[in-house]
Amino acid sequence: MIHIYYGNGKGKTTAAVGLAVRAVGAGMNVGFFQFLKNGNSSEISVLKSLGSIAVMCCEECNKFTFAMNEGEKRAVTHKHTEMLKKASAMIESGDVQLIVLDEFIDAYNKKMIDTDLAERFISDTAKKCEVVMTGREPSEMFRGNADYITEMSAVKHPYEKGITARKGIEY
């Protein structure tokens, strides 16, 4: 089954992490892939310590996409495509029962992944496993293949008062 957590609100990654922890608690093996993030989010160290979760982040992604030059964008796109291939291999081998693709929707929308491969993954491979995608605006193709869609909506956020992201809360 395919799950989508999307929107402009806080909580998409948090919900995905919660489901990953729940799955491990039920004896499942999990693949947790963070696109557009370099692995310095606070949840990563905890996930790595659980043992039944394989974690892969995009170490090449050290700045927001709008600040990247073309070479950096190519490197990140290549890494994202390799991450998706790894997720696909994990599903095909039966090694995992849950795959989390955090910020996958945004990597796809920004064309910072092989979009043809991403579409084939969602329409074919993802149906063999529980797959969670997070991001802001899922395409109609993603929506059409999803079994669960949850929208996180920002009603109020400290950023509106000029408060920047806080370690342990927003990342």
WOJO-V730158 format. One record per residue. N is the residue number from 1. PHI is phi in radians with two decimals (* if undefined). PSI is psi as a letter, one per 30 degrees, with the letter a starting at -180 (NA if undefined). NEAR is the number of other ideal C-beta (glycine too) atoms within 10 Angstrom. Layout:
n/phi/psi/near
N/PHI/PSI/NEAR
N/PHI/PSI/NEAR
This chain:
n/phi/psi/near
1/*/k/12
2/-1.90/k/22
3/-1.96/k/21
4/-2.16/k/23
5/-1.97/j/25
6/-2.46/l/22
7/2.24/a/18
8/-1.66/g/12
9/-1.64/l/15
10/-1.31/k/16
11/2.11/f/15
12/-1.14/e/24
13/-1.14/e/21
14/-1.03/e/15
15/-1.11/e/16
16/-1.14/e/23
17/-1.10/e/21
18/-1.04/e/12
19/-1.16/e/17
20/-1.07/e/25
21/-1.13/e/16
22/-1.02/e/12
23/-1.09/e/20
24/-1.09/e/18
25/-1.06/f/10
26/-1.62/g/9
27/1.55/g/8
28/-1.52/l/15
29/-1.73/k/16
30/-2.28/k/24
31/-1.92/k/24
32/-2.10/j/25
33/-2.03/k/23
34/-1.87/j/27
35/-1.58/k/27
36/1.05/g/21
37/-2.37/k/18
38/-1.66/g/15
39/1.68/g/14
40/-1.67/g/13
41/-1.21/k/18
42/-1.05/f/11
43/-1.22/f/20
44/-1.10/e/19
45/-1.10/e/11
46/-1.19/e/12
47/-1.04/e/21
48/-1.10/e/13
49/-1.34/f/9
50/-1.35/f/14
51/1.45/e/9
52/-1.64/g/16
53/-2.09/k/23
54/-1.57/k/18
55/-1.95/k/20
56/-2.41/k/17
57/-2.13/l/20
58/-1.73/i/24
59/-1.00/f/13
60/-1.26/f/16
61/-1.63/i/24
62/-1.89/g/12
63/-2.67/l/11
64/-1.12/l/8
65/-1.04/e/14
66/-1.16/f/6
67/-1.69/f/8
68/-1.44/k/17
69/-1.48/l/9
70/-1.11/e/7
71/-1.12/e/8
72/-1.13/e/15
73/-1.08/e/16
74/-1.08/e/13
75/-1.10/e/16
76/-1.17/e/25
77/-1.05/e/19
78/-1.07/e/15
79/-1.08/e/20
80/-1.04/e/27
81/-1.11/e/17
82/-1.12/e/14
83/-1.09/e/21
84/-1.15/e/24
85/-1.09/e/13
86/-1.13/e/15
87/-1.06/e/25
88/-1.08/e/19
89/-1.10/e/13
90/-1.11/e/20
91/-1.18/e/22
92/-1.05/e/11
93/-1.39/f/8
94/1.39/g/10
95/-1.24/f/12
96/-2.28/l/23
97/-1.93/f/17
98/-2.49/k/25
99/-2.11/k/28
100/-1.89/k/29
101/-2.02/i/30
102/-1.29/k/26
103/1.12/g/24
104/-1.08/e/30
105/-1.05/e/24
106/-1.26/e/20
107/-1.06/e/31
108/-1.14/e/26
109/-1.09/e/16
110/-1.51/g/18
111/1.01/h/11
112/-1.83/h/24
113/-2.81/l/26
114/-1.15/j/18
115/-1.19/e/16
116/-1.12/e/8
117/-1.08/e/15
118/-1.06/e/24
119/-1.16/e/15
120/-1.12/e/14
121/-1.04/e/22
122/-1.20/e/23
123/-1.38/f/14
124/-2.11/d/11
125/-1.10/e/19
126/-1.07/f/25
127/-1.26/f/14
128/-1.62/g/12
129/-2.79/l/20
130/-1.34/k/20
131/-2.26/k/26
132/-1.95/k/27
133/-2.07/k/30
134/-2.14/l/28
135/2.69/a/25
136/-1.60/e/14
137/-2.34/j/13
138/-1.18/k/25
139/-1.17/l/16
140/-1.08/e/7
141/-1.09/e/14
142/-1.12/e/24
143/-1.04/e/13
144/-1.13/f/11
145/-1.58/f/19
146/-1.34/k/19
147/-1.75/e/11
148/-2.18/k/11
149/-2.35/k/14
150/-2.13/k/15
151/-1.76/k/12
152/-1.77/j/17
153/-1.99/k/10
154/-1.38/j/12
155/-1.65/e/5
156/-2.68/k/8
157/-2.61/k/12
158/-1.02/f/13
159/-1.00/e/12
160/-1.08/f/8
161/-1.71/g/7
162/1.52/g/6
163/-1.49/k/10
164/-1.41/l/7
165/-0.99/k/10
166/-1.93/k/9
167/-1.05/k/9
168/1.57/f/8
169/-2.01/e/10
170/-1.66/f/16
171/-2.65/NA/13
